[in-house]
Amino acid sequence: MDKKRKIVRLSNSEIPEILRKPILLYNYEEVKSTVDNLSPLGIGLAVDKNAPIRVGDFFYLKYYGIESDIKCLCVYSEVDGEIRNIGAYFTEPEDQKIIMTHLFIQYEN
């Protein structure tokens, strides 16, 4: 029997307000970004096409109202026109729990 894992991936309009506008920090510098999608395991972002973030790089997300910085590992980085699309996994189980808590609160309301 083939078991497939189903992951919920939310688009920007479905993401709770508190999680829509992270500050992306790469090498201690802020990189302008917008959230494309979010799941309990990771995030998809659009950044400037010249942003140096590549597959294998680590970066952090800071959120207002959340005291922890969320560590991410870039697993996808591709230029599309004037933007670079990146995808990253949350590396720490505690960070995944923070995201899940806010997603759960959103859907409980």
MARMIFI-513053 format. One line per field, with one value per atom (N, C-alpha, C): x, y, z; atom name. Coordinates in steps of 0.2 Angstrom, whole numbers, plus 2048, in hexadecimal, padded with zeros to 3 digits. Atoms other than C-alpha are relative to their C-alpha. Layout:
REM residues N
c1 c(X  ...)
c2 c(Y  ...)
c3 c(Z  ...)
atom c(CA  ...)
END
This chain:
REM residues 109
c1 c(804  800  804  7FC  807  7FD  802  806  803  7FE  807  7FF  801  80A  7FD  804  7FE  802  7FE  804  7FC  804  7FA  805  7FC  802  7FB  804  7F9  803  7FE  7F9  800  7FF  7FD  7F9  807  7EA  7FE  803  7E7  805  7FC  7F6  7FE  801  7F3  804  7FD  7F7  807  7F9  805  805  7FB  80E  801  7FF  80C  806  7FA  81A  806  7FA  82A  805  7FA  83A  805  7FB  847  807  7FA  858  805  7FB  867  806  7FA  878  800  802  871  7FE  803  86A  7F9  807  858  7FF  801  852  7F9  807  842  7FD  803  836  7F8  808  823  7FF  802  81B  7FC  804  815  7FB  804  80F  804  7FE  811  7FD  802  810  803  7FD  814  807  7F9  824  805  7FC  82A  7FD  802  828  802  7FE  828  800  7FF  82E  802  7FD  831  804  7FB  841  802  7FC  84B  804  7FD  852  808  7F9  864  801  7FE  862  804  7FB  870  7FE  802  866  800  7FF  86A  7FE  802  865  806  7FB  86E  801  7FF  86E  7FB  804  867  7FE  802  85D  7FB  805  851  7FB  806  840  7FE  802  83B  7F9  807  829  7FF  802  822  7FB  805  818  803  7FD  823  807  7FA  832  806  7FB  83C  801  7FF  845  800  801  841  805  7FB  84F  7FE  802  84D  806  7FB  857  7FD  802  855  801  800  850  7FE  802  84B  801  7FE  851  800  800  84D  7FD  802  84C  7FA  806  83B  7FF  801  83B  804  7FD  83F  800  800  83D  804  7FD  846  7FB  805  83A  805  7FD  841  7FB  804  83A  805  7FC  841  7FC  802  83E  802  7FE  83D  804  7FB  84C  7FF  801  847  7F9  807  838  7FC  803  835  7FD  802  833  7FA  806  827  7FA  806  81C  7FE  802  81C  7FB  804  815  7FA  806  809  7FB  805  802  7FC  804  7FE  7FB  804  7F7  7F9  805  7EC  7FB  804  7E6  7FC  804  7E1  7FA  806  7D6  7FC  805  7CF  7FB  804  7C8  7FB)
c2 c(7FA  800  806  7FA  811  805  7FA  81E  806  7F9  830  805  7FB  83E  806  7FA  84C  806  7FA  85D  806  7FA  86C  806  7FA  87B  806  7FB  88B  806  7FA  89A  806  7FA  8AC  802  7FE  8B0  7FB  805  8A0  800  800  8A3  805  7FB  8AB  806  7FA  8BD  801  800  8BB  7FC  804  8AF  803  7FE  8B9  805  7FB  8C6  7FF  801  8BE  805  7FD  8C7  7FB  805  8BC  803  7FE  8BD  7FB  805  8B6  804  7FD  8B9  806  7FA  8C5  806  7FB  8D0  7FF  801  8D3  7FF  800  8CD  801  7FE  8D4  7F9  806  8C5  801  801  8C0  7F9  807  8B0  7FE  803  8A5  7FB  806  896  7FE  803  88E  7FA  806  87D  7FF  802  875  7FF  803  86F  806  7FC  87E  806  7F9  88F  801  7FE  895  808  7F9  8A7  803  7FD  8B3  806  7FB  8BE  803  7FD  8CA  7FB  805  8C0  800  800  8C6  7FE  803  8BF  7FA  806  8B3  7FA  806  8A6  7FA  806  895  7F9  806  883  7FE  802  87D  805  7FA  88E  800  7FF  891  808  7F9  8A1  800  7FF  8A7  804  7FC  8AD  803  7FD  8BA  802  7FE  8BD  805  7FC  8CC  7FC  804  8C4  7F9  806  8B4  801  7FF  8B4  7FC  805  8A6  802  800  8A8  7F9  806  89A  7FE  802  891  7FC  803  88C  7FD  803  881  801  7FF  887  7F9  806  878  801  7FE  881  807  7F9  891  801  800  896  807  7F9  8A7  7FF  800  8AB  807  7F9  8BC  804  7FB  8C9  7FE  803  8BE  7F9  807  8AF  7FC  804  8A2  7FB  805  898  7FC  804  88A  7FD  802  885  7FC  804  878  804  7FE  87D  7FB  805  874  7FE  802  874  7FE  802  86A  805  7FB  878  806  7FB  884  7FE  803  878  801  800  878  807  7F9  88B  801  7FF  88B  7FD  804  87D  803  7FD  886  806  7FA  896  7FE  803  88C  7FD  803  882  806  7FB  892  803  7FD  899  7FC  805  88A  7FF  801  888  806  7FA  89A  800)
c3 c(800  800  800  800  7FB  804  7FB  809  7FD  802  803  806  7FB  810  7FD  802  80E  804  7FC  813  7FD  801  814  7FE  802  80A  7FF  800  80D  7FC  804  801  805  7FC  807  804  7FD  80A  805  7FB  814  807  7FA  820  805  7FB  831  800  800  832  803  7FC  83F  7FC  804  832  7F9  807  822  7FF  802  824  805  7FC  82B  7FD  802  82B  7FE  802  821  801  7FE  828  7FD  804  81D  802  7FE  824  804  7FB  831  7FC  804  823  7FE  802  81F  7F9  807  80E  7FF  801  808  7FD  802  805  801  7FF  803  800  7FF  808  7FA  805  7FA  803  7FD  804  807  7FA  815  802  7FE  81C  807  7FA  82D  800  801  826  7FD  803  81C  7FD  802  813  7F9  807  801  800  800  7FF  7F9  806  7F0  803  7FE  7F2  7FA  806  7E7  7FD  804  7D9  801  7FF  7DE  807  7F9  7F0  800  801  7F3  803  7FD  7FB  7FB  805  7F3  804  7FD  7F7  804  7FA  807  805  7FB  80F  805  7FA  820  800  7FE  824  806  7FA  832  7FE  801  832  807  7FA  840  7FF  801  843  806  7FA  84E  803  7FC  85C  802  7FE  85C  802  7FD  867  7FD  802  85E  7F8  807  84E  7FD  803  842  7FB  804  83A  7FA  806  828  7FB  805  81B  7F9  807  809  7FC  804  7FE  7F9  807  7EE  7FF  802  7E6  7F9  807  7D5  7FE  803  7CB  7FB  804  7C3  7FE  802  7BA  805  7FB  7C7  807  7F9  7D6  800  7FE  7DE  804  7FB  7E5  804  7FC  7F3  805  7FC  7FD  806  7FB  80E  805  7FB  81C  807  7FA  82E  803  7FE  836  807  7F9  849  801  7FE  850  804  7FC  85C  7FB  805  84D  7FC  804  844  805  7FB  855  800  800  855  7FA  806  843  801  800  846  805  7FB  856  7FD  803  84C  7FB  805  83E  803  7FD  84A  803  7FD  853  7FB  806  842  7FE  803  83D  806  7FA  84F  800  800  84D  7FA)
atom c(N  CA  C  N  CA  C  N  CA  C  N  CA  C  N  CA  C  N  CA  C  N  CA  C  N  CA  C  N  CA  C  N  CA  C  N  CA  C  N  CA  C  N  CA  C  N  CA  C  N  CA  C  N  CA  C  N  CA  C  N  CA  C  N  CA  C  N  CA  C  N  CA  C  N  CA  C  N  CA  C  N  CA  C  N  CA  C  N  CA  C  N  CA  C  N  CA  C  N  CA  C  N  CA  C  N  CA  C  N  CA  C  N  CA  C  N  CA  C  N  CA  C  N  CA  C  N  CA  C  N  CA  C  N  CA  C  N  CA  C  N  CA  C  N  CA  C  N  CA  C  N  CA  C  N  CA  C  N  CA  C  N  CA  C  N  CA  C  N  CA  C  N  CA  C  N  CA  C  N  CA  C  N  CA  C  N  CA  C  N  CA  C  N  CA  C  N  CA  C  N  CA  C  N  CA  C  N  CA  C  N  CA  C  N  CA  C  N  CA  C  N  CA  C  N  CA  C  N  CA  C  N  CA  C  N  CA  C  N  CA  C  N  CA  C  N  CA  C  N  CA  C  N  CA  C  N  CA  C  N  CA  C  N  CA  C  N  CA  C  N  CA  C  N  CA  C  N  CA  C  N  CA  C  N  CA  C  N  CA  C  N  CA  C  N  CA  C  N  CA  C  N  CA  C  N  CA  C  N  CA  C  N  CA  C  N  CA  C  N  CA  C  N  CA  C  N  CA  C  N  CA  C  N  CA  C  N  CA  C  N  CA  C  N  CA  C  N  CA  C  N  CA  C  N  CA  C  N  CA  C  N  CA  C  N  CA  C  N  CA  C  N  CA  C  N  CA  C  N  CA  C)
END
